[in-house]
Each structure stands twice: as structure tokens, then as C-alpha cells.
Amino acid sequence: MLAPAIRSTLLASALLGAALLAAAALSPALAADCRPMIDEFNRAVDAGLEAVAQSQIDKIAVSAECGRYQVPAQMRLAALRLTTTQQLMARGRPVGEYERLLTAAEAAEVLWQASATLGEVRFGERRFADAAQAYDRAIEIIKNETLTPASPAKFDIEGLVERAGQARLLAANPTTKEGPKFVRTAKDQRDGSLGGYYSRSVRGITPRAIPVPVTFEYRAATLTGIGEEAARELLEALREQRPARLVLIGHTDVRGSAEFNLKLSRERADAVASFLRRNGINIPVEVEGKGANEPMRLSDTSGLSQDDIYALNRRVEWRRD
């Protein structure tokens, strides 16, 4: 699904290393004090000695003179770890052989590709709640122009948002091995509003169809406990973003008659709309039911069971203008 989002980062590693040296050159007097430490770090990265490179980052982090280079150094080391991870993944090695490297690359939260890759790994392991959170972190790193000066392609951004929504829907599905779980969306690091896949905009790209992980009782329009939590989060997003109007589209899976599914999908969208109105949303609300006529677009169903696909198609979408 997100192949473009987990490309090889060999070039990225080289560019980040160049950026680190360029940053040092911005302040010659300070660079003279920091140059030995930075040079040793760069030599360790060039030699693939990630443990040695990490020890140098630890020194940079506590240095009053050189602490400004901590984030660029973290970015370059994360790129090294991610490159090694992807090489092992390309060779079909088991997760256990690269999990430490990948989680270390992602822990610094400075490289969106590391978070996206961790999301894909967790998704493949059916750890959907962890996957959703990793995708959200990737989105937030992309929104940070200091960490991600060059915006990723529109395809990559839209793919991350879609994958984050899918992971949330599956996490709320009672057939997963984790059991049903509501996944709280990440906060925007700039203003504390809902971020991640609920973001108003990701580098100028507005997600248009947000699948809200509202779940319902079987063959009914009654919200489950998890469904109510999801509806409350949608309420929070609407209060923050204040759209002029709201469009909710209900969908079902293919089981049941077309007539029943069309009616049920409308009733479920209506149930979400009613919840929002009861809790103070007074903007115009348009509700529509599609039944099973518009299944979720899935370019990759590997690793998904038929029950997973049913769960992804049972959804209420917030359609933005």
C-alpha cells in the first residue's frame, strides 16, 4: 500500500549528512569547538557503526555549545538505521532481525519514513492500534517543516492518511486478535488540536474522506461503546475545525440484501448526526447512505481476512468540501 512511503533512504542519509556539515559551517567559531564531535559522529555513520554514532549523539545532546546539532544528527542516524532495516526487509528477513533498528530509528520522531515503515510493519503483524499511532506520527513529522523541509508527494501523504484510517477501523473490529480498541488520534504539535489523520491540512493537502471508526451493534444503528468514543472524537474535531456544513456518508459490507444495506447505512449515518446534534453541533448536516455500493478502495489486501474487508467497508465517512 505505502511502497512509495518506505523507499530506500540511502540518498536521504547522504543528504542529511551534508546538511549536518552545512549547519556546522554556518557558525565558524562554534563549529571549531564542535567539529571534532561532529566529525567523529559522521565517521561512525559512514562506517555503519550505529552504536558509536548514538554515543556521539548522547554527547552532542548534553553539550551547551553543540546541542543545536542534535536533531540533524538524529535524522542522519535514523536514516542509517532505516536504510539497514529496509535492506533486511527487501531480503525477506523476519521482523525480529530488524525490529530494534526500526524502533530506534522511529523513536526520535524526526524521520517520517521511519514512522511510516513502522506503521506498515505493525499493520502486517495485525497490531492495528500501534500501526494507527505510527502513521499519525509520520503525518505530524511531515507537517513539521523544520524536520521535513521538502514536502513528500501528494500520493504519499494521501496514502498515509488512508492507511491511518484503515488501521483505526480495524483496531475497532472485534475480530482482531487485540480485541476491539478505540485509538485516540495524535495531537497537532503546533497548537494541540487533533492532528494525524484528522488534520485540517497536511502540507497543503486536505484529506477529503475521513473514515470515522464508529462501530455499531450487529445489524443495528446503535453505537457501541467504542463507537461512542469515536463519535466524541469527531465532535472534538468539528468543534476545532468549524466547517460551514457537515456531510456524513454511511456504508455497509455486502452481506444482507441491497435494500436492507441501503437503509442500514443511512440509519447509521443518521445516528452519528443525531449524536453530534445532541452535543451541540448546529451546522447544516447532510446525511447519505450508500449501502454496499461504494466499498473502500484497497490497492493491497495482502494479509487481510474477509472479516477485515467487511470491517473496512462498514464505516461512516466525514466528507470534506
N, C-alpha and C positions, 0 to 999 in steps of 0.2 A: 504493500500500500504506500509506504513512505520511502521507497527506494531513493528518490532524489534527496530526501532529508538526511540520509545516512551515507552520503558519498564519502569517498576516500578523502581524508584531511591532510594528506602529505603536503599539498600546496599550502593549505591553511597553516600548517605548522611552520613552514618556511616563512610565510608572510608575517606570522605573529612574532617569530624570532627577529625578523628585520624591524618590526615595529618596536620591539623592546630596545634594540640598539639605537633606533632613531630617537626614542624617548630619552635615552641617556644622553644623546648628543645635544638635546635641547638646552641643557644646563651644564656647560663645560666644567665649572668649578665643582658642582655636585657630582658630576659624572666621574671626576678624578677620584673622589672618595668611594664611589660605588662601583667603579669599573671592575676591580678585582672580583668582587662578589658576583656581579652580573656575568663577567667572562667565565667564571667557574660554572655558573648555572648553565650558560649556553653550551659550554663544552660537554657537560653532563647530558643535556638534551640531545646534542648532536651524536653522542655516543650511545644513546638509548638507555642511559642509566637513570631510570626514573626515581629510584630511591635517593640517589645522590642529589638529583635535581630538587626533590621535595625538601631535603635537608637545607638546601640553599634558600628555598622559598621561606622556610621557617626562620632563617636568619634575616632575610630581607624584611619579613613582616614585623620584626621587633626592632628594626633599625630606624632611629629617628631621621637619619639622613636619606635612607634608601627605601623607606616604606612605600613611597609613591610608585615603585616599580612592582609591587606585589601582584596587582591584578594582571598586568601584562605577562608577568612570569607564570601566574596560574593559568592563563589562557594558553601559553605555549606548552606547558606541561600537560594540560588537559588534552591538547591536540595530539601530543605524543602518545598518551595513553589510549586515546580514541583510535588513532591510526593502528596501533598494535591490536586493539580489540577487533577492529574491522578486518584486519588481515586474518585473525583467527576465525572470525565468523565466516569469511569467504572460503576458508578451508573446511568449513563444516564441523569445527571443533565444538564440543559440548560447552554449555554456559559456564560450568564450573571452572573452565580453563581461563576465562576472561572476565568473570564477574567482578573480581576485585579491582581489576584495571578500569572497568567501565564505571563501577560505582565511585571509584576515586576520581575519575575524570568528571563525573556528573556532580560530585559533592560540592565543588567550588562554585557551581551555578554561574559559570562565566562563558560557557560554550553551548549554544542552543542545540548543536548537532549531538552533543553528548546526552542531553536530556531526551531528545527525540529518539536516539538509539536505545536508551534505557527503557523508554516507553514501549518501543517495539519488542524488546526482549521480554518485558513483563507481560505485554499483551499475548505473546506467544506462549508464555507459561500459564496463561489464564489468570494472572494476578491483575484483574482489570482495574481495581481501585488504585493500586500502585501505578499502573500504566496511565490512568487519567491524570494523576498528580504529576507524573513526569512530563506528560505532554503540556500541561499547564505551565510548568516551569520553563519549558522550551519557548512557549509563546511569550512569557514575561521577559525572558532574556532577549528575544527578538525585538520586543518593544523598547528595550534599553539601548539607545543609540550609542552610548559610550561603549557598551560591551559588544554591540553588533552594528558597527558603522555602516556597513553595506547591507541593505535590506535583502533578505532571501527572495527568491522568485515567488510570484503570486501563487503558483501551483503548490509550492512547499508550505506556505502559510495556510492556504485553504485546506491542504491535506492534514496539517496538524490539528486544525480546529475540528475537522470532520472526525479524525481519529480520537480526539479527546471526547467528543460527544458519543461516539460508539462505545468507548471504554466505560463511560458513565452509565449508559443504558445497560450494558452487560453486567456491570457491577451490581445494579439494582435487580438483576434477574435471579429469581430464587433457584434456578437450576445450576448456577455456578457452584464450584466446589468451595468458594469462600462463603457462600450464603449471601442473601441479598444485603446490600450495603449502600447507603447514601454517601456520595463523595462530595465533600464541600469544595467549591471552586476556589482557586487561588485568588488572593488579593492583588490588586494592581500595586506595584511597589512605589508608584509615584504619589497616589492620593488615597490609597486604602479602599477604593471601591472594588467591586467584583471585577476580576481580571480574567486571565486564562481564556477559556473558550466563550465566556460571556463578554469579553472585551468589546467596547464600543467600536474600536478600530485597532487593527494590527498593522502598523506601518502604512496607513492609508487604505488598507483593505478592510471593508466591513463585512463580517460574516452575515450572510443573508438568511440562512435557515438553521436555527438553533434547536436541536432535538432535546427537549427538556426531559430528564429522566423521571417523569411522573409515572408511577405504576398504579394499577387498579386491581380491584378484586376480579376474580375469574369471571369472564363474560358479563361484566357489570361496569358501571361508570362511577363506582365508589372508590375514592382514593385509599390506597394502603397507607400505613404509617410512613414508609419511605416516600411514597408519592406525595404526601403532605409536606414532608421536608423539602422535596424538590420544588413543589409549588411555592413554598415560602421563599426559597432562594430566587425563583423567578420574580416574585413580588419585590424582593430587595433590588434586583437588577432594574426593574421597571421604575421603582422609586428613584433610583440613582440616575438612570438614563433619560427618563421623562419623554418617552416617544409621544408624538401627537395622536397616534392611534395604535391599536394592537390587533394583529392578525394571528389567530391560532388555528392550526390545521391538525385534525385528528387522523390517525392511520391505524389499521389493524394488520394482523397477519392474514394469510389466505384461508385459514380454517374457518368453516362456517359458510353460510350462504352469502351471496353478494349483497342481498337486501339487508340481512342481519348486520353484516360488517359495516355497511354504509351508515346504518342507523347508530350502531355502537360507536363508531369513530366520531360522529357528530356529538353524541351524548358525552363522550369523554372530553372532547374539546370544550363543550359547554360546561362540564363540571369544573374544569380548570378556570374558565372565565368567571363562573359563579364564585369560586373561591377568591379570586382576585378582587371581584367587586365587593364581596363581604368584608374584605380587608382594606378597603379604601381606594382602590383603583377606579377612577371615574372617567377615564378617557373612552372614546368610542372603541368598541371591541367587535371585530368581525370574526365569526366562527364558521368553520367549514369542515365537513367530513369527507374523507377520500376513500374510506374502506380499505381494501387491499389493492387499490388501483395504482398507487404510487409507492412501490417498495423502495426502501433505502438503496441508493446507488452504492454497490460494493464492487470495487475493482479487484479485490483479493479476498476470497472466502476460505483460504487455506487455514486449517486449524479451528474453523468454526463449525459447530454442530448445527443440525437443522433447528434445534431449540434456540440456539444463539441467533440464527437468522430470523426466526419468529420473533424473538425478543427485540431485535433491532427494528423490525417493521411495526411493532406495537409502540407507537410513540405519539406525542403531541409536539408539534413544531411551532416555535415562535418565528414567524416570517417577518423580517425587517424590510422596510421600503428601500 
